Amino acid sequence: MANKKLLLIDGNSVAFRAFFALHNALSKFTNQDGLHTNAIYGFNKMLDHILEIVQPTDALVAFDAGKTTFRTEMFDDYKGGRSKTPPELSEQMPYLRELLKGYGIKTYELANYEADDIIGTLSKQAEDAGYTVTVVTGDRDLTQLSSDKTTVSVTVKGVSEVEHYTPQHVQEKLGLKPAQIVDMKGLAGDTSDNYPGVTKVGEKTAIKLLQQYGTVEGVYAHLDDMKASKLKEHLIEDKDKAFLSKKLATINREAPIEVQLADVHYSGKNITTLVDFYERMNFQSFLKQMRASEGFEDKQEVKTITYEELTEKNLATLQTLKGPVSFYLELPDKNYHLSEFAGFGIGQKGTWFVSRNVDLLTSKTLKAFFTEKTHEVNVFDLKRTYVGLNRLGISFITGKNDILLQSYLLDTNDNSNDLGALAHRHGFLDIKTDEEVYGTGVKRQIPDDNEAFFKHLAAKLRAIEELVPQLQAELKENEQVDLYETIELPLALVLAKMEIAGIRVDTDRLEQMQSEFTERLSEIEQTIYNEAGETFNIKSTKQLGKILFEKLGLPSSKKTKTGYSTAVSVLEGLRGQAPIIDNILTYRQISKIQSTYVKGLLKVVHSTDQKVHTTYLQTLTQTGRLSSIDPNLQNIPIRLEEGRKIRQAFVPSHEKAKIFSSDYSQIELRVLAHITGDKNLQEAFKNDEDIHASTAVRIFGLKDASEVTPNIRRQAKAVNFGIVYGISDYGLSQNIGISRKQAKAFIDTYFQEFPGVKAYIDRIVASARDKGYVETIAHRRRYLPDINSSNHNQRSFAERTAMNTPIQGSAADIIKIAMIRMQKELETRNLETKMLLQVHDELIFEVPDEELSEIQELVPSVMDSAIKLDVPLKVESAFGKNWYDAK
């Protein structure tokens, strides 16, 4: 048993800590499905940290089996004061178990017992067997388990920092032995677990008594020795409570667990499982770390494949290819606007031609495949292929089947941009992934060896050819052929043209802003120093905490070992109590705008044309919404004036043109009104009312809109959009700073006033349970594998997804249809106007001055007629010399 090291983790406690450590960033931690992931992310961080420290040979994560345990039988109100677990946390719990499976760590729970009891029992068995034990928890109650062989590591700052409790540390910190922790709890009680202890006895008094008398029993054995006092009276009156509290605090180390030490051997991560999990959770940082540090074993057996290297000498052979061909252009870098060309492959029916020489693509023979309508070319990622060929001077008009788009439509949960991974998901295994062939991270490169590279290119062509008929048939079965052929396929070409066009950036203006922001930050800095009465490092949490909570005496949560929290949520709660707070928040916001957007944009402007060329992700989100990367132009800040000014740098490419913007007004709420058929909601839109003010009148019981204050309207707006996104009472309470009880009342009243919405929710959830999926207006389908799950949390999340996907997805359908029709109009009318950007519900154009009057009529008319709803679509347009002026 030499060097056997057991790691035991209190699953619920650490998950709870992780969730609340990152709950202020709740909206940032969601995956493509809309699943909240902050607790999963934090838990993962803890795992990486603790595994590196402990290097265990054995590991187990214990979870609570439920609220009812032997302790609730002893004391009805045990843990009775705790708030209901936020659904945003509950929905993550099943996925935590998936994460642990990927890590190769066993999980266990036991009915009628808590995780503490499982940990206590197994740690005792391990100690007896000579193991070294580490317990990780967010609950100091478990420090009673610390011994010469067991260290209890308690998370003290989120989950990234732990305090290691050994018997010596317990003695130094509390002046007690670990066994006396339960006696301290017996006397002082525990507010978090809601057991009473002795009236007016806190930890300090309890510790003093125990240092003198040893245990609760010892205290009561010496009651007669104590002088008359209020303390003695309380001890006498609450004797039963003291002994009950001690019993409740004592971890059962003889629980009837079925898991044994032999069952919890830790052999390390399952890389394949974790990669798949991280992709589904959208944990790009963890993926990057893994690919940099871990190898991916090459276990895939691929059938041999024959190919022929294409050269100028055998180009004529291509003329023998008749009918559809498969084509793949290898652009190894993610940013295909800048990536080098590594090679290409083209062929059909087992005749595969491959080459590193992309200049061959511009030959008359090859070019014909892409530019003559008599040909039909099947690809993986039409948009990327179009942009790549365009860089070679080829206008690709013969793309017919894009297996990336087709696969995405068949199941939006599968959205890998790796052809090999996509093929595997559809049962075609005769291909390796790019990671297996090219490597990962900094080691990723195209092989110098022709045989390895050419085989992989040929395998990609074979996969495209094999998958096209299979995916076509599945689209037909799902009644999604029209969605593919009339929306997604033409949209790929529209997006490609927008990416190629790019948008000009005035770098001089950005550099001027950089100077202005630097000056503004300096001014705010001086103001803060004056308000503080001294200079200090504003970016230092420690120094800022001392200024705010010690020198200025502002109220704070209890100081921890690491200092005071100065998180945004803490500072927001202090607004109005001192001018320095507003200045610090403004300083942080401007500093973020300066570093992320001003400096960030300057780095990605192309030197050749002074433009930025974003990449639109067409196959990422489960709702059909488009995303933008390199750079993300959908995320330019708008709440702060300094952030909005970033848009001043986006300008036309020549002086005699304007930036023109058209934006759908409240499109998701209009879709909600249409889909639900709610008469009150529809009436408000038909009467062109301010929908948020109208909602406020109804849910707050006001006389009319004249009584709606800006704050009331803000709360009503949060409810409106919260309904669209299936928000919980917890989520709403966090968004608008009210109690969960108030938030629940708002939601309940909303459903009373808009009964059609409630009826829709019930109807769509029932339909999803029956079919296993939901659909948008354009038959975009989203599968919900957990909709009938026996697990409450998984089922609840699927129900929320069932409700909001048709709304968000239909809004996405509408703007996509508008973009396709708009591009067609521009080309049919032979206009010079270019569609440059799509930002959520907004389209941005560059319009020559002579076309401005025509565009002012054309764009709104195309957008508001994209689809017929039971309520009018409303489009608001503006133009100016830059994007800022066009808003």
SVG drawing of the C-alpha trace seen along z (x, -y; Angstrom):
<svg xmlns="http://www.w3.org/2000/svg" viewBox="-57 -65 65 69">
<polyline fill="none" stroke="black" stroke-width="0.4" points="0.0,0.0 3.0,-2.3 2.3,-5.7 -1.4,-5.1 -3.1,-8.5 -6.9,-8.9 -8.6,-12.0 -12.2,-12.6 -14.2,-15.5 -17.4,-16.9 -19.3,-17.3 -22.3,-19.4 -20.2,-21.7 -17.6,-22.4 -20.2,-22.8 -22.0,-25.3 -18.8,-27.2 -17.9,-27.2 -21.4,-28.4 -21.4,-31.4 -17.8,-32.2 -18.7,-32.9 -22.4,-33.7 -21.8,-37.4 -20.6,-36.1 -23.5,-33.7 -24.5,-35.1 -21.0,-34.6 -20.9,-31.0 -23.4,-29.3 -22.7,-26.8 -24.3,-26.6 -27.4,-25.0 -27.9,-27.8 -26.8,-25.5 -25.2,-27.5 -21.7,-26.2 -20.1,-28.4 -20.3,-25.7 -18.9,-23.1 -16.1,-25.5 -15.2,-26.3 -15.3,-22.6 -12.9,-21.8 -10.5,-24.5 -10.5,-23.0 -9.9,-19.5 -6.9,-20.5 -5.5,-22.4 -6.0,-19.7 -5.0,-16.8 -1.7,-18.5 -1.1,-19.0 -2.3,-15.6 -1.3,-13.2 -3.8,-10.6 -3.7,-6.9 -7.4,-6.7 -10.2,-9.2 -14.0,-9.6 -16.5,-12.4 -19.3,-12.0 -22.7,-13.7 -25.7,-14.2 -28.5,-11.8 -31.3,-14.1 -32.7,-16.5 -34.0,-13.8 -31.4,-12.1 -31.1,-10.5 -30.4,-14.1 -33.7,-15.4 -35.3,-12.6 -33.5,-13.8 -34.3,-17.5 -37.1,-18.5 -35.6,-21.9 -32.1,-20.6 -30.8,-22.9 -34.3,-24.4 -33.1,-28.0 -31.4,-27.4 -32.8,-29.0 -33.9,-26.7 -31.0,-25.7 -31.0,-28.0 -32.1,-26.1 -29.1,-27.5 -27.0,-25.4 -29.3,-22.4 -29.2,-22.0 -25.4,-21.7 -25.2,-18.8 -25.7,-15.9 -23.0,-17.4 -20.6,-17.6 -20.9,-13.8 -20.0,-13.6 -17.0,-15.8 -15.9,-13.5 -16.4,-10.5 -14.1,-12.1 -11.5,-12.6 -11.8,-8.9 -13.1,-9.7 -15.8,-7.6 -18.9,-9.3 -21.1,-7.9 -24.2,-8.9 -26.1,-7.0 -29.8,-7.4 -30.4,-8.8 -26.8,-10.0 -24.9,-13.1 -21.7,-13.3 -19.9,-14.1 -20.8,-10.7 -19.5,-8.9 -16.3,-10.8 -16.0,-10.2 -16.5,-6.5 -14.2,-6.0 -11.5,-8.2 -11.5,-6.1 -11.2,-2.9 -8.3,-4.4 -6.5,-5.6 -6.8,-2.1 -5.4,-0.7 -2.4,-3.1 -3.5,-5.6 -2.7,-9.3 -6.1,-11.1 -7.0,-14.5 -10.5,-15.8 -11.7,-18.8 -14.7,-20.7 -16.2,-24.1 -17.6,-23.2 -15.4,-23.7 -17.5,-21.1 -15.3,-18.4 -12.2,-19.7 -13.3,-17.4 -11.8,-14.6 -8.3,-16.0 -5.7,-13.7 -2.0,-12.7 -3.1,-10.9 -6.0,-13.1 -5.8,-16.7 -9.0,-18.6 -8.6,-21.2 -11.3,-23.9 -12.0,-26.3 -11.6,-29.8 -11.7,-31.9 -14.0,-30.5 -12.5,-27.2 -9.0,-28.3 -7.5,-28.6 -7.7,-26.2 -6.8,-26.2 -5.2,-23.0 -6.4,-21.8 -4.1,-19.5 -4.5,-18.9 -1.7,-21.5 -3.5,-24.0 -6.8,-23.5 -5.0,-24.0 -3.3,-27.2 -6.4,-28.6 -9.0,-27.7 -7.1,-26.6 -8.9,-23.2 -8.3,-19.6 -10.1,-18.4 -12.3,-16.1 -13.5,-19.3 -15.0,-20.8 -18.3,-19.0 -18.3,-20.2 -17.9,-23.8 -20.8,-23.3 -22.8,-21.8 -22.4,-24.9 -22.4,-27.6 -24.8,-25.9 -24.6,-26.4 -26.7,-29.0 -25.9,-27.4 -27.2,-24.0 -29.8,-25.6 -29.2,-23.8 -29.5,-25.9 -26.7,-25.4 -26.9,-27.4 -28.5,-30.8 -26.0,-33.7 -23.0,-31.3 -20.8,-32.1 -17.6,-30.4 -15.4,-32.5 -17.3,-31.6 -17.6,-28.0 -13.8,-27.7 -13.1,-29.3 -15.4,-26.8 -13.9,-23.9 -10.3,-25.0 -11.3,-24.8 -13.6,-21.8 -12.7,-19.7 -16.1,-18.7 -19.8,-19.5 -20.1,-16.7 -17.2,-18.3 -18.9,-21.7 -22.1,-20.3 -20.2,-18.2 -18.7,-21.4 -21.8,-23.6 -21.9,-23.7 -18.4,-25.1 -19.5,-28.1 -20.4,-31.4 -24.0,-32.6 -24.3,-34.4 -26.5,-34.7 -24.2,-32.2 -24.8,-29.6 -28.6,-30.2 -28.5,-29.7 -26.4,-26.6 -28.9,-25.1 -31.9,-26.1 -30.5,-24.8 -28.8,-21.6 -30.9,-19.4 -30.1,-21.7 -26.4,-21.5 -26.3,-17.7 -28.6,-17.5 -26.5,-20.1 -23.3,-18.1 -25.0,-14.9 -26.1,-16.7 -22.6,-18.1 -20.9,-14.7 -20.0,-13.0 -21.0,-9.3 -17.9,-7.3 -19.7,-4.0 -22.2,-4.7 -23.3,-1.5 -21.5,-2.4 -21.2,0.1 -18.3,-1.5 -14.9,-0.1 -11.3,-1.3 -10.7,1.2 -13.5,-0.5 -11.9,-4.0 -8.6,-3.5 -7.6,-6.6 -5.9,-5.9 -6.2,-9.3 -8.3,-11.2 -10.2,-9.7 -9.0,-12.2 -11.5,-11.4 -14.4,-11.7 -13.1,-15.0 -12.5,-16.5 -16.1,-15.7 -17.4,-17.1 -15.3,-20.4 -16.6,-20.9 -20.2,-20.6 -19.6,-22.9 -17.7,-25.4 -14.7,-25.3 -12.1,-26.5 -9.5,-27.3 -9.6,-23.7 -9.5,-22.3 -6.4,-24.5 -4.7,-23.3 -5.4,-19.7 -4.2,-19.9 -1.0,-21.5 -0.2,-19.0 -1.9,-15.7 -1.4,-13.4 -4.3,-11.9 -3.7,-8.2 -4.0,-7.1 -6.3,-4.1 -8.4,-4.7 -8.1,-2.0 -8.7,-3.5 -9.2,-1.5 -6.4,-2.0 -7.1,-4.6 -5.5,-5.1 -4.9,-8.6 -3.0,-10.2 -0.9,-13.4 -2.2,-16.0 0.3,-17.9 0.3,-20.0 1.1,-16.8 -2.1,-14.9 -4.6,-17.8 -6.4,-16.7 -7.4,-13.5 -9.9,-15.6 -12.0,-16.0 -13.0,-12.4 -14.9,-13.1 -18.6,-13.4 -21.3,-14.3 -20.9,-15.5 -17.3,-15.8 -16.0,-16.2 -13.6,-19.0 -11.6,-20.0 -9.3,-23.0 -6.9,-22.7 -6.6,-26.0 -5.0,-24.8 -5.4,-28.0 -8.7,-28.8 -8.7,-32.3 -9.1,-31.3 -8.9,-34.9 -5.2,-34.8 -4.3,-31.1 -1.7,-29.7 -2.9,-27.3 -1.7,-23.8 -3.2,-21.9 -6.4,-20.5 -8.1,-17.4 -10.8,-16.7 -12.4,-13.6 -15.2,-11.1 -16.0,-7.4 -12.6,-6.4 -10.6,-8.5 -9.0,-11.0 -6.6,-13.7 -4.5,-15.6 -1.8,-18.3 0.1,-20.8 0.2,-23.2 -2.9,-25.4 -1.9,-27.3 -3.3,-24.4 -6.8,-25.5 -6.5,-28.6 -5.9,-26.4 -8.7,-26.4 -9.5,-22.7 -9.9,-23.0 -11.4,-26.4 -14.3,-25.1 -15.4,-22.9 -16.1,-26.0 -17.3,-28.5 -19.4,-26.6 -22.9,-25.7 -22.7,-22.3 -20.6,-21.0 -21.8,-20.2 -19.3,-20.3 -19.8,-18.9 -17.7,-20.3 -17.2,-20.5 -17.8,-24.2 -19.0,-26.0 -18.3,-29.5 -14.7,-28.8 -14.2,-27.2 -15.7,-30.2 -13.5,-32.6 -10.4,-30.5 -11.1,-30.2 -11.9,-33.9 -8.5,-34.7 -7.2,-32.8 -9.4,-34.9 -12.0,-32.2 -15.8,-32.8 -17.2,-29.6 -20.8,-29.2 -21.2,-25.4 -21.3,-24.4 -24.3,-22.1 -23.9,-20.0 -22.2,-21.2 -22.0,-18.3 -21.0,-20.7 -24.3,-22.6 -26.3,-19.5 -25.0,-17.8 -25.6,-20.9 -29.2,-21.1 -29.8,-17.4 -28.7,-17.9 -27.5,-21.3 -26.0,-19.6 -23.3,-18.3 -21.3,-21.2 -17.7,-20.1 -15.7,-22.0 -13.5,-18.9 -14.5,-16.8 -13.2,-13.6 -15.1,-14.2 -18.3,-15.0 -17.9,-11.8 -17.5,-9.7 -20.7,-11.1 -22.5,-9.9 -21.0,-6.4 -18.3,-6.9 -15.1,-5.8 -12.7,-5.6 -11.0,-8.9 -8.9,-10.4 -9.5,-13.7 -7.2,-16.6 -5.9,-16.5 -4.8,-12.9 -2.9,-13.7 -1.8,-17.3 -1.4,-17.3 -2.6,-19.9 -1.7,-23.3 1.8,-24.6 2.7,-21.2 0.0,-21.4 1.4,-21.4 0.7,-19.9 3.0,-16.8 6.0,-17.2 5.5,-13.6 3.4,-13.6 2.0,-10.1 0.5,-11.0 -0.9,-14.4 -2.3,-13.1 -3.9,-10.1 -5.7,-12.4 -6.9,-14.7 -8.1,-11.7 -9.9,-10.3 -11.7,-13.7 -12.9,-13.5 -14.1,-9.9 -16.0,-11.0 -17.7,-13.8 -18.8,-11.5 -20.1,-8.9 -22.0,-11.3 -23.7,-13.4 -26.5,-10.9 -26.9,-9.8 -27.4,-13.4 -29.6,-14.3 -31.9,-11.4 -32.0,-12.4 -32.8,-16.0 -35.7,-14.8 -37.0,-12.6 -36.9,-15.6 -38.6,-17.9 -35.6,-20.2 -34.6,-20.2 -36.2,-23.5 -34.5,-25.0 -31.1,-23.8 -31.7,-24.8 -33.5,-28.1 -31.9,-29.5 -28.7,-27.9 -26.9,-27.2 -27.6,-30.6 -26.8,-32.3 -23.4,-30.7 -22.6,-32.5 -24.1,-35.8 -21.9,-35.6 -18.8,-34.7 -19.3,-37.9 -19.8,-39.9 -16.6,-38.5 -14.7,-39.2 -16.0,-42.8 -15.0,-43.5 -15.5,-46.9 -13.0,-49.7 -11.6,-50.8 -10.3,-54.3 -7.1,-53.4 -6.3,-57.1 -9.6,-57.5 -8.8,-54.4 -5.4,-55.7 -7.0,-59.0 -9.5,-57.2 -6.6,-55.3 -5.0,-58.7 -8.4,-60.1 -9.1,-57.0 -5.6,-57.2 -6.1,-60.8 -9.6,-60.1 -8.3,-57.2 -5.6,-59.4 -8.2,-62.0 -10.4,-59.4 -7.3,-58.0 -6.5,-61.4 -10.1,-61.8 -10.0,-58.4 -6.8,-59.3 -8.3,-62.6 -11.3,-60.7 -9.1,-58.1 -6.7,-60.6 -3.7,-58.8 -2.3,-57.1 -2.5,-53.3 -2.8,-50.6 -6.4,-50.8 -6.1,-47.4 -4.9,-45.7 -7.8,-44.1 -5.9,-44.0 -5.0,-47.7 -8.5,-48.8 -10.1,-46.7 -8.1,-48.4 -9.0,-51.8 -12.7,-51.2 -13.4,-49.1 -10.7,-50.1 -9.8,-53.7 -13.2,-54.9 -15.2,-52.5 -17.6,-51.3 -19.7,-48.2 -18.2,-44.9 -18.7,-41.3 -16.4,-39.7 -12.8,-39.9 -11.2,-36.6 -7.7,-35.4 -7.1,-36.8 -8.7,-40.2 -11.9,-42.0 -13.9,-41.3 -14.0,-44.2 -16.0,-42.3 -18.3,-44.3 -21.4,-43.0 -19.9,-44.2 -19.2,-47.6 -22.6,-47.8 -24.1,-47.2 -22.2,-50.2 -23.3,-52.7 -24.5,-55.9 -22.6,-55.4 -19.5,-57.2 -18.5,-59.0 -15.4,-56.8 -17.5,-53.7 -18.9,-55.2 -15.4,-56.4 -13.8,-53.0 -16.6,-51.2 -16.2,-53.7 -12.4,-53.3 -12.7,-49.6 -15.2,-49.8 -13.0,-52.3 -9.9,-50.3 -11.6,-47.2 -12.8,-49.1 -9.3,-50.4 -7.5,-47.0 -10.2,-44.8 -11.7,-46.9 -9.4,-49.8 -6.1,-47.9 -7.8,-44.6 -9.2,-46.1 -5.9,-47.8 -4.3,-44.3 -6.7,-42.7 -6.9,-45.5 -5.6,-44.0 -2.7,-46.1 -3.6,-45.5 -7.0,-47.2 -7.3,-48.8 -10.4,-46.6 -11.4,-44.0 -12.7,-40.8 -14.7,-38.9 -15.6,-35.2 -19.2,-34.3 -19.9,-31.0 -22.9,-29.5 -22.9,-26.1 -22.3,-27.0 -25.4,-27.8 -28.4,-25.5 -30.9,-28.3 -29.5,-29.1 -28.1,-32.5 -24.9,-33.6 -21.7,-34.3 -18.7,-36.4 -15.0,-35.8 -11.6,-37.2 -12.7,-39.8 -16.1,-39.5 -18.0,-42.4 -21.2,-41.4 -19.8,-42.3 -18.8,-45.9 -20.0,-47.5 -23.1,-49.8 -24.0,-50.4 -21.3,-52.9 -20.9,-56.0 -17.1,-55.4 -17.9,-51.9 -20.4,-53.1 -17.8,-55.5 -15.8,-52.5 -18.3,-52.5 -17.0,-55.8 -14.0,-53.9 -16.1,-51.8 -16.4,-53.9 -17.2,-53.6 -14.3,-52.6 -14.6,-55.9 -15.7,-59.5 -18.8,-59.5 -20.6,-56.8 -22.4,-56.3 -22.8,-53.6 -26.5,-52.5 -28.0,-50.5 -31.4,-48.7 -32.5,-47.0 -35.4,-44.8 -37.3,-46.3 -37.9,-43.7 -38.1,-40.8 -38.0,-38.0 -41.0,-39.5 -42.9,-39.9 -42.1,-36.2 -43.3,-35.4 -46.6,-37.2 -47.0,-35.3 -46.1,-31.8 -48.1,-32.0 -51.1,-33.7 -51.5,-35.7 -54.2,-38.4 -52.8,-41.0 -49.3,-40.7 -50.4,-40.9 -52.7,-43.9 -49.8,-45.9 -47.7,-45.3 -50.6,-46.0 -51.2,-49.3 -47.5,-50.1 -47.2,-50.5 -44.0,-50.6 -44.1,-46.9 -42.1,-47.2 -44.2,-50.0 -47.4,-48.1 -46.1,-45.0 -45.2,-47.1 -48.8,-48.5 -50.1,-44.9 -47.7,-43.2 -47.4,-46.1 -51.2,-46.9 -50.7,-50.5 -53.4,-52.8 -51.7,-53.5 -48.3,-54.1 -47.9,-57.6 -47.2,-55.8 -44.3,-53.8 -41.0,-55.1 -37.7,-54.3 -36.9,-51.8 -40.3,-50.1 -39.9,-49.9 -36.4,-48.4 -37.8,-45.7 -40.6,-45.0 -38.1,-44.7 -36.1,-42.2 -39.3,-40.1 -40.2,-40.3 -36.8,-39.1 -36.5,-36.7 -39.7,-35.0 -38.1,-34.6 -35.0,-33.0 -36.9,-30.9 -35.4,-32.7 -36.0,-31.4 -37.0,-33.4 -33.4,-33.2 -32.1,-34.5 -34.6,-37.4 -33.8,-38.3 -30.1,-38.6 -30.8,-40.6 -32.9,-43.3 -31.8,-43.2 -34.9,-42.0 -35.7,-39.0 -36.6,-35.6 -40.0,-35.9 -40.6,-39.2 -39.2,-37.8 -41.5,-34.8 -44.5,-37.1 -43.6,-39.1 -43.3,-35.9 -46.6,-34.6 -48.4,-37.9 -47.0,-37.9 -48.5,-34.6 -51.8,-35.7 -51.8,-38.8 -50.5,-37.0 -52.2,-33.6 -51.4,-32.7 -47.7,-32.6 -48.3,-30.1 -50.5,-28.0 -47.7,-28.0 -45.1,-26.9 -47.3,-24.0 -48.0,-23.1 -44.5,-23.2 -43.1,-21.2 -45.7,-18.5 -44.9,-18.4 -41.2,-18.1 -41.8,-15.2 -43.7,-13.5 -41.4,-14.2 -38.1,-14.6 -37.4,-17.9 -38.8,-21.4 -38.8,-23.4 -38.7,-27.0 -40.9,-28.7 -38.5,-27.5 -38.4,-23.9 -35.0,-24.3 -34.9,-21.4 -33.4,-21.1 -33.2,-17.7 -33.8,-17.5 -32.5,-14.1 -33.1,-15.0 -36.8,-16.1 -38.1,-12.8 -35.1,-12.3 -35.8,-10.9 -33.3,-13.4 -35.2,-16.5 -32.4,-18.9 -31.7,-17.6 -35.4,-17.5 -36.0,-21.0 -33.2,-22.4 -34.6,-20.6 -38.1,-22.1 -36.6,-25.6 -34.8,-24.9 -38.0,-23.6 -39.7,-26.9 -37.1,-29.4 -35.6,-27.7 -38.6,-28.2 -38.6,-31.9 -34.9,-32.6 -34.5,-30.3 -37.4,-31.8 -35.9,-35.3 -32.7,-33.9 -34.6,-32.4 -36.2,-35.8 -33.0,-37.8 -31.4,-35.1 -34.2,-35.2 -34.0,-39.0 -30.2,-38.8 -30.7,-36.4 -33.4,-38.5 -31.4,-41.7 -28.3,-40.3 -30.4,-39.1 -32.0,-42.6 -28.6,-44.3 -27.3,-42.0 -30.5,-42.1 -30.5,-45.9 -26.8,-46.0 -26.2,-48.3 -22.8,-49.2 -24.2,-49.0 -22.6,-46.2 -24.0,-44.4 -21.1,-44.4 -22.2,-43.1 -25.0,-41.3 -25.0,-42.1 -27.8,-40.2 -31.0,-41.8 -29.2,-44.6 -27.8,-44.7 -25.0,-47.2 -24.5,-48.4 -22.0,-50.6 -24.1,-52.8 -22.8,-55.2 -24.4,-58.6 -26.2,-58.3 -27.9,-55.0 -28.9,-56.3 -32.5,-57.2 -33.2,-53.9 -31.6,-51.9 -33.7,-53.9 -36.8,-52.4 -35.5,-49.1 -33.9,-47.7 -36.8,-48.2 -39.3,-46.9 -37.2,-43.7 -36.7,-43.2 -40.2,-43.8 -41.6,-41.5 -39.1,-38.6 -41.9,-36.6 -45.6,-37.1 -46.4,-37.2 -49.6,-37.9 -48.0,-41.1 -46.1,-43.6 -42.3,-43.4 -40.9,-46.8 -37.6,-48.0 -35.7,-51.1 -33.1,-52.6 -30.5,-55.3 -27.3,-56.4 -24.2,-58.4 -20.5,-58.9 -19.7,-56.1 -21.4,-53.2 -21.8,-55.4 -23.7,-58.1 -25.9,-55.4 -27.5,-54.5"/>
</svg>
